[in-house]
Amino acid sequence: MIVGGGFGGVGAARELDRRVARGLDAHVTLISDSNFLLFTPLLVGVASSTVEAR
């Protein structure tokens, strides 16, 4: 069980999911109270149109 959906939690879940696909006997569960991954430092660039929102 991974508690928290930040960069560390999502990275751990992805790596564990790859290992399960290769034969690791485990179940991966990511618990997070949000349904998105937000990189706050990029918000300034998006707001000033120097970075596209997509």
Phi and psi in radians as a Rosetta constraint file:
Dihedral C 1 N 2 CA 2 C 2 CIRCULARHARMONIC -1.979 0.35
Dihedral N 2 CA 2 C 2 N 3 CIRCULARHARMONIC 2.117 0.35
Dihedral C 2 N 3 CA 3 C 3 CIRCULARHARMONIC -1.798 0.35
Dihedral N 3 CA 3 C 3 N 4 CIRCULARHARMONIC 2.019 0.35
Dihedral C 3 N 4 CA 4 C 4 CIRCULARHARMONIC 1.987 0.35
Dihedral N 4 CA 4 C 4 N 5 CIRCULARHARMONIC 2.240 0.35
Dihedral C 4 N 5 CA 5 C 5 CIRCULARHARMONIC -1.851 0.35
Dihedral N 5 CA 5 C 5 N 6 CIRCULARHARMONIC 0.555 0.35
Dihedral C 5 N 6 CA 6 C 6 CIRCULARHARMONIC -1.344 0.35
Dihedral N 6 CA 6 C 6 N 7 CIRCULARHARMONIC -2.938 0.35
Dihedral C 6 N 7 CA 7 C 7 CIRCULARHARMONIC -1.060 0.35
Dihedral N 7 CA 7 C 7 N 8 CIRCULARHARMONIC -0.698 0.35
Dihedral C 7 N 8 CA 8 C 8 CIRCULARHARMONIC -1.151 0.35
Dihedral N 8 CA 8 C 8 N 9 CIRCULARHARMONIC -0.785 0.35
Dihedral C 8 N 9 CA 9 C 9 CIRCULARHARMONIC -1.131 0.35
Dihedral N 9 CA 9 C 9 N 10 CIRCULARHARMONIC -0.789 0.35
Dihedral C 9 N 10 CA 10 C 10 CIRCULARHARMONIC -1.165 0.35
Dihedral N 10 CA 10 C 10 N 11 CIRCULARHARMONIC -0.703 0.35
Dihedral C 10 N 11 CA 11 C 11 CIRCULARHARMONIC -1.097 0.35
Dihedral N 11 CA 11 C 11 N 12 CIRCULARHARMONIC -0.744 0.35
Dihedral C 11 N 12 CA 12 C 12 CIRCULARHARMONIC -1.129 0.35
Dihedral N 12 CA 12 C 12 N 13 CIRCULARHARMONIC -0.731 0.35
Dihedral C 12 N 13 CA 13 C 13 CIRCULARHARMONIC -1.106 0.35
Dihedral N 13 CA 13 C 13 N 14 CIRCULARHARMONIC -0.725 0.35
Dihedral C 13 N 14 CA 14 C 14 CIRCULARHARMONIC -1.127 0.35
Dihedral N 14 CA 14 C 14 N 15 CIRCULARHARMONIC -0.762 0.35
Dihedral C 14 N 15 CA 15 C 15 CIRCULARHARMONIC -1.144 0.35
Dihedral N 15 CA 15 C 15 N 16 CIRCULARHARMONIC -0.775 0.35
Dihedral C 15 N 16 CA 16 C 16 CIRCULARHARMONIC -1.116 0.35
Dihedral N 16 CA 16 C 16 N 17 CIRCULARHARMONIC -0.656 0.35
Dihedral C 16 N 17 CA 17 C 17 CIRCULARHARMONIC -1.097 0.35
Dihedral N 17 CA 17 C 17 N 18 CIRCULARHARMONIC -0.680 0.35
Dihedral C 17 N 18 CA 18 C 18 CIRCULARHARMONIC -1.106 0.35
Dihedral N 18 CA 18 C 18 N 19 CIRCULARHARMONIC -0.714 0.35
Dihedral C 18 N 19 CA 19 C 19 CIRCULARHARMONIC -1.200 0.35
Dihedral N 19 CA 19 C 19 N 20 CIRCULARHARMONIC -0.609 0.35
Dihedral C 19 N 20 CA 20 C 20 CIRCULARHARMONIC -1.120 0.35
Dihedral N 20 CA 20 C 20 N 21 CIRCULARHARMONIC -0.698 0.35
Dihedral C 20 N 21 CA 21 C 21 CIRCULARHARMONIC -1.102 0.35
Dihedral N 21 CA 21 C 21 N 22 CIRCULARHARMONIC -0.479 0.35
Dihedral C 21 N 22 CA 22 C 22 CIRCULARHARMONIC -1.590 0.35
Dihedral N 22 CA 22 C 22 N 23 CIRCULARHARMONIC 0.064 0.35
Dihedral C 22 N 23 CA 23 C 23 CIRCULARHARMONIC 2.096 0.35
Dihedral N 23 CA 23 C 23 N 24 CIRCULARHARMONIC -0.045 0.35
Dihedral C 23 N 24 CA 24 C 24 CIRCULARHARMONIC -1.144 0.35
Dihedral N 24 CA 24 C 24 N 25 CIRCULARHARMONIC 2.286 0.35
Dihedral C 24 N 25 CA 25 C 25 CIRCULARHARMONIC -1.547 0.35
Dihedral N 25 CA 25 C 25 N 26 CIRCULARHARMONIC 1.563 0.35
Dihedral C 25 N 26 CA 26 C 26 CIRCULARHARMONIC -2.755 0.35
Dihedral N 26 CA 26 C 26 N 27 CIRCULARHARMONIC 2.820 0.35
Dihedral C 26 N 27 CA 27 C 27 CIRCULARHARMONIC -2.056 0.35
Dihedral N 27 CA 27 C 27 N 28 CIRCULARHARMONIC 2.284 0.35
Dihedral C 27 N 28 CA 28 C 28 CIRCULARHARMONIC -1.840 0.35
Dihedral N 28 CA 28 C 28 N 29 CIRCULARHARMONIC 2.206 0.35
Dihedral C 28 N 29 CA 29 C 29 CIRCULARHARMONIC -2.264 0.35
Dihedral N 29 CA 29 C 29 N 30 CIRCULARHARMONIC 2.187 0.35
Dihedral C 29 N 30 CA 30 C 30 CIRCULARHARMONIC -1.879 0.35
Dihedral N 30 CA 30 C 30 N 31 CIRCULARHARMONIC 2.133 0.35
Dihedral C 30 N 31 CA 31 C 31 CIRCULARHARMONIC -1.903 0.35
Dihedral N 31 CA 31 C 31 N 32 CIRCULARHARMONIC 2.158 0.35
Dihedral C 31 N 32 CA 32 C 32 CIRCULARHARMONIC -2.632 0.35
Dihedral N 32 CA 32 C 32 N 33 CIRCULARHARMONIC 2.535 0.35
Dihedral C 32 N 33 CA 33 C 33 CIRCULARHARMONIC -1.545 0.35
Dihedral N 33 CA 33 C 33 N 34 CIRCULARHARMONIC 0.061 0.35
Dihedral C 33 N 34 CA 34 C 34 CIRCULARHARMONIC -2.188 0.35
Dihedral N 34 CA 34 C 34 N 35 CIRCULARHARMONIC 2.691 0.35
Dihedral C 34 N 35 CA 35 C 35 CIRCULARHARMONIC -1.886 0.35
Dihedral N 35 CA 35 C 35 N 36 CIRCULARHARMONIC 0.503 0.35
Dihedral C 35 N 36 CA 36 C 36 CIRCULARHARMONIC -2.592 0.35
Dihedral N 36 CA 36 C 36 N 37 CIRCULARHARMONIC 2.833 0.35
Dihedral C 36 N 37 CA 37 C 37 CIRCULARHARMONIC -2.055 0.35
Dihedral N 37 CA 37 C 37 N 38 CIRCULARHARMONIC 1.971 0.35
Dihedral C 37 N 38 CA 38 C 38 CIRCULARHARMONIC -1.917 0.35
Dihedral N 38 CA 38 C 38 N 39 CIRCULARHARMONIC 2.220 0.35
Dihedral C 38 N 39 CA 39 C 39 CIRCULARHARMONIC -1.799 0.35
Dihedral N 39 CA 39 C 39 N 40 CIRCULARHARMONIC 1.625 0.35
Dihedral C 39 N 40 CA 40 C 40 CIRCULARHARMONIC -0.964 0.35
Dihedral N 40 CA 40 C 40 N 41 CIRCULARHARMONIC -0.707 0.35
Dihedral C 40 N 41 CA 41 C 41 CIRCULARHARMONIC -1.037 0.35
Dihedral N 41 CA 41 C 41 N 42 CIRCULARHARMONIC -0.397 0.35
Dihedral C 41 N 42 CA 42 C 42 CIRCULARHARMONIC -1.405 0.35
Dihedral N 42 CA 42 C 42 N 43 CIRCULARHARMONIC -0.206 0.35
Dihedral C 42 N 43 CA 43 C 43 CIRCULARHARMONIC -1.065 0.35
Dihedral N 43 CA 43 C 43 N 44 CIRCULARHARMONIC -0.659 0.35
Dihedral C 43 N 44 CA 44 C 44 CIRCULARHARMONIC -1.083 0.35
Dihedral N 44 CA 44 C 44 N 45 CIRCULARHARMONIC -0.752 0.35
Dihedral C 44 N 45 CA 45 C 45 CIRCULARHARMONIC -1.146 0.35
Dihedral N 45 CA 45 C 45 N 46 CIRCULARHARMONIC -0.657 0.35
Dihedral C 45 N 46 CA 46 C 46 CIRCULARHARMONIC -1.197 0.35
Dihedral N 46 CA 46 C 46 N 47 CIRCULARHARMONIC -0.764 0.35
Dihedral C 46 N 47 CA 47 C 47 CIRCULARHARMONIC -1.122 0.35
Dihedral N 47 CA 47 C 47 N 48 CIRCULARHARMONIC -0.581 0.35
Dihedral C 47 N 48 CA 48 C 48 CIRCULARHARMONIC -1.622 0.35
Dihedral N 48 CA 48 C 48 N 49 CIRCULARHARMONIC 0.121 0.35
Dihedral C 48 N 49 CA 49 C 49 CIRCULARHARMONIC 1.126 0.35
Dihedral N 49 CA 49 C 49 N 50 CIRCULARHARMONIC 0.389 0.35
Dihedral C 49 N 50 CA 50 C 50 CIRCULARHARMONIC -1.541 0.35
Dihedral N 50 CA 50 C 50 N 51 CIRCULARHARMONIC -0.252 0.35
Dihedral C 50 N 51 CA 51 C 51 CIRCULARHARMONIC -2.293 0.35
Dihedral N 51 CA 51 C 51 N 52 CIRCULARHARMONIC 2.369 0.35
Dihedral C 51 N 52 CA 52 C 52 CIRCULARHARMONIC -1.246 0.35
Dihedral N 52 CA 52 C 52 N 53 CIRCULARHARMONIC 2.534 0.35
Dihedral C 52 N 53 CA 53 C 53 CIRCULARHARMONIC -1.140 0.35
Dihedral N 53 CA 53 C 53 N 54 CIRCULARHARMONIC -0.487 0.35
